[in-house]
Amino acid sequence: MNVQTSTLDGYSPLYIPPATDTGPDVYATTDPAQAGYQWFKVTNDSAAENGPYTPQVAMAASINTAYADLWQRAGAAAVAHMAQLFGVDTAAAGITGPGGMQDLAGIALGQASLTVEEQATMLATIDDDGVYHDAHVVSSITQPSTGTQIPVTSTSYPVFSSNRVQNADDAAQVQYAMSEDTAPYGTAPGAAMSNGQQIIAKTGTTNTAQSAFFVGAIPTQALAVAMFTSEQNGKCCQTLNNLGGIQQGGFGGTWPTAIWHTYAEKMFVPLGVDQFPSPVFTGKAWNLVPPELRLPAPEPVTPPRRHRNPPGFGPPGTPRPYPTYSCNPAQVTCGPVGDPPPGNPAAVGLTALPVTLLWARSRGRRRG
């Protein structure tokens, strides 16, 4: 798939059966309940967000229907397999295995419970030309008697292709798709760095606001920030909303993004400005918009935003991002909640507020 020229179907709503083996053409844009099968309704926060999108704009603006349509076309098994290549324990995350959610449309919207480590490792893999390295905190052990350094072995392999050049090119296309989250129409304009360093990033928000994420990377460093309430069962009243007086404090584009930005200004800005490699756009230009909805010359849209940034969350007057309610609140597992990290939570208007920062250094030498 060519991430620059492809067009995703962001028209709403999509009704997707929870499990099928009939191929990619099983969804409908009209209510199929009368047909007698179960379905999962995927919508956006506002009907104003419906329309055709490039993968880059859909990623930046968190367009649920575009995600779901792409997941539907790529195939549930392929998406689960890719998650495994990125180091995700898909059984523990509830994706595969007995009762797994592999064939549920919510997987396209972050329904699986990935850990903070898995998200940091995923981003570091994309950042490092598509080469996966398993997480570790010790790089070598030095013998005190001889001073000899004994390297600690770790698993590394290319994720996208066994051909190193093709793997790096594919990773560069993914980097391109993730490079607009800090744009005014993106969900994290407040993450932008003062030195103009380009960032690849994504916010994560659960519909019950029990956890919130921001993962962002510069060409040599990747950092994941996650916040959790102390209760992670999706059934009670704890929420990150109104944290610090911010109505949408449980949105990944507010506190997690602000924490990431503060860290980046202190630790990343002194490193100077580095460039992501220029992608070589390959693959077929997909046009997933149904023929009857296509314009003579389809123009991917930039979604409107209804709110404004509160103080500290993006430049004044820029559109205010708001949460993507990504799954059915009736489901027990809803959103990438993971497990609350250990440590001393800070009480900020909540029973408990664990915050996790996980940093990963991208080890490969940058190209271009």
N, C-alpha and C positions, 0 to 999 in steps of 0.2 A: 504494500500500500504506500503510495506517495503522500507523505504527510503535508506537503506544501500545496498540492493541487487537488487533493480529494475533498469531497463535500459530504458531510455527515447529515443524516436526517434528524433534525432537532424539532420536528413537528410533534405536537402533543395532543392527547396522550397516546402512549403505546400500551397495549394489553398483551402481556407475554405469558403463555402457559408456564407453570413452574418447572416442568420437566418434559422434554420432548425428544424424539429421535428422528424427526421428520425433516431435518435440515433447517436452513436459515429463513425460510419464507413462511414462518408459522405465526408471526405477529400480525396484529391488525390495528388500524387507527380508529376503529369503531368498537363499541362494547360487545365482546363475544360471549357474554354470560348466557345469552339465550341459546347458544350452541351446546350448553351443558357441560363445559369443562372449566376447571379452575384457571385463574389468571392472576397476574400481578400488574397492577396499574402503575405506570411510571409517568410522573408529571414533573414539571419545573415549578419553582416558587411562584412564577407569574406567567400568564399566557403571553405576555410581551416578550418573553425569552424564547418562544417557539420560532422555529425557522431553520434554514440551512446554515451549517457552520463548517469552517475548516477545523481539522483536528486541533490546531494550535489555539484557536479562539474558544473552542468547546472546552479544552483543558483549562484555560485561564479563567473562564467565566463559570465553570462547573455546571455545564448543561446536562442534566440528568438524562433526558431523552436521547441525546446524541451518544452518551456513554452506552446506554442500554442497546441502542441500535448497533453500534460497533461491536459490542460483546456478542450480540445475537448473530452477527455476520461472521465474526471470527470463530465462534464455537465455544461452548462452555468448557469442553475438555481441553482445548488448546489454551484457554486462559488459565485454567488450573495448572496445567503443565508449565506454563511460563512462570507462574508464581513459585513453583517448586524449583525451577532453575535459578530464581532470585534468592533462594534460601529459605523460603517460607515453609514452615511445617504445616502443610495443608490439612493434615488430620487434626492437629491441635487447634488450628484456626477454624475448624468446622466446615472446611470446604469439601474434603474428600472423606471417605470412610463411611461407616454406617450412619445414616441420617445426615450425611453431608449436604451442604448447600450448593454444590457445584452447578446444578441446573436451575438455581433460583436467580431471577433477574437482579435481585439485590446485590449479588456478587459484583455486578458492574458498578455499583454505587458505594462500595466500601462496607458491605454488610459483614464480611468475615472479620474475626478478631485477631488482627495482626499485632505482634508485639512492637514496642518501640525499636528494639534491636533489628527486627526484620525490616522495618521501614527505613531505618538508617542504612542498613546493608544494601537494600534495593537501590536507594538513591546513589550510594557510593559506587555501585556496579555500573549504573548508567553514566555516572560522572567519569569513571575510569575506562572509557572506551568500550564499555560493555563486558568487562572482565570481572567476574565474581570472585570475592575473597571472603572466606568465612570470618566471622567476627572474632577478634582476639585483642587482648590488652598488653601482651608481652611479645615483643618482636625477637628478642634474643636473650640468652643467659650467659653471663660471663663467669668463667671459672676463676675463683679468687687466687689460686696458686699460680696459674700460668697466664691469666689475662686473656685466654682464648675465648672467643665468642662462639657460642653454639646457637645457631638460628633455630627458632621455633617454627616447625613446619605448619603450613596452613593449606587448605584446599583452595585452588584457584582454577577457573576455567572460563572460556568465552560463553556468553549466554545466547547471543543471537545467531552466530554462525561459527563453524569450526575454522573458517578462513579468517585470519586475523584482520586483514584489511576490510573485508566485508562486515565483520563484526563491529569494527570501529565506525564504519560508515553508517550502519544501522543504529548504533548508539547515538551518533551525531544527529540523526533524524529525530530520535526520541528527545534528545536535549532541545532541539528546535521546538518540538511540540510543547515542551514544558517551560519555555523561555519568556512567556508573557504574563505570568501570574502577578507580577508587580506592575503591570500596565494599569492605567486608570479604570479600565473596564474589568480587570482581573479581581480575584478575591483577596489579594494581599498587596495592595499598593504600598502599605506601610513598611514592607520588608526592604524596599529599595535602599541601596547603600549610597552613602554620601559621595563616594569616589566614582560613581557611575559603573561599578563592576556589574556585569550581567550575572543574573541569577537564574538557575533552573529550580522550579519549586512547585509545591502543591499544598493547598490547605485540606484539612479533614475535619468534618463536623458530624456529630451524631444528632439524630432528630430529637432525642431527649436531653441533649446538652450535658451528658454525663462524662464525656471526654472530648478533647479537641486537640488537633495536631497541626503542626506546620513542619514540612520537610523542605529544606532548601540547600543548594550547593553552589559554590563557585568552582572553577575548573580543578582545583586541587584539594578542596575540603568539602565535606558534606555534614550537615547537622540536622538532627531531628529533635523537635520540641513537642512534648506531649503533656497534657494536663488531664487529671482525672478527679472525679469525686471519689469519696471513700467507698461508696456503694456502687457496684457495677452490675447489678442484676436487671436493670432496665424496668423495674417494677415500682419504684418508689419516687419520692419527691425531690431528691437531691438534684441540683442542677448547677451548672457553671454560669448560667445566665444571671445577669445583674451583678456579676463579680466586679468589684471596684466601681460600682455604679453604672456599668455599661450594660444596657439591656441585652445585648447579644454577646455577652462575655464568654459564652460557650461556643462561639464561632471560631474556627481555626484562624480566621483573618484578623482577630483582635489580639488577645493575650499571647497565644503561642507565637504569632507573627511578631509582636512587639518584643518578646523575649529573644527571639531569633535575631531580630534587628539589633538589639542592644549588644548581644554577644558578637555579632558580625562587625559592628562598628569598632569594638574594642580589639578583636582578635584577627579579623580578616582584612580590614582596611589597611593596616600596616604592611600587609603582604604585597600591596600594590595591585594593579589591574592586570588580569590575565584574560586571554581570549579563549572562548570555546571554539572548537574546530568548525569550519564552515561545512555544512552537510552537503553530500552529493545525493540529490533527491532521486531515488530509484523506486521501482515498483509501479504498479498500475494506478492510474488516477481513478479512484472509486467515486461514484456518484450514487449515494444511497437514498437520495430523495426520490420518492415515488414519481413516476413520469407525469401523473396528473397534477402534481404540485410544483413541478419545475417551471422556472421562468425561462424565457428565451435565452437569457445569459445569466444563470444563477449567480447571485452575489451573496456570499456568506455574510451574515449580519453581525453587528456588534450589539450585544444586548443592553438595553437601558437599565439603569440602577435607580432604585427608588429612594435610597437613604443617603445621608452624608456622613463623612468620617467624623467620629467624636475626637476630641483633643488627643493627640498622640498616636492616632491610627491613620496615617496618610496625610498628604498635603491638603490644606484647607480647600474646600470647594470641589474636590474630586469626588466621583460617585462612591457612595458607601456600599461596600459589599455586604451581603447578608447570607445567612446560612443556607446550605443545600440540605433539605430534609430528605435523606437519602434512602429511607426504607420504611416499611410498614410498622407503625408503633405497636401493633398487636403482636408482633413477633417478639419472642424472648430475647434473641440475639439480634441486635440492631445497631449496625455501625461498627467501626474498627475500635472497639473498646479495649481489647487486650486485658491485661491484668494490672491492677494498681501497683506501681513500683514500691519497693520498701523504702524506708527512710522516715524522716520527721516532716510530716505535712505541715503546711502553714495554714492557720485558720484565718480565712478571709471571707467572712460572711457565710461559711459552710462548716459542716461538721469536720471535714478534712479536705485538703487540697494538695495531693501529691503532684509534683512537677518533675518531669524527667527531661534531661538534655542528654542526647547521645551523639557523640562526634565521631566521624569516620574520616580518615585521611585517604584520599584517592591516590593510589600508589603509582599509577602509570605516568609516563611522560606525555605531556600534552602535545598534540600535533597542531601545526598551523598557527 
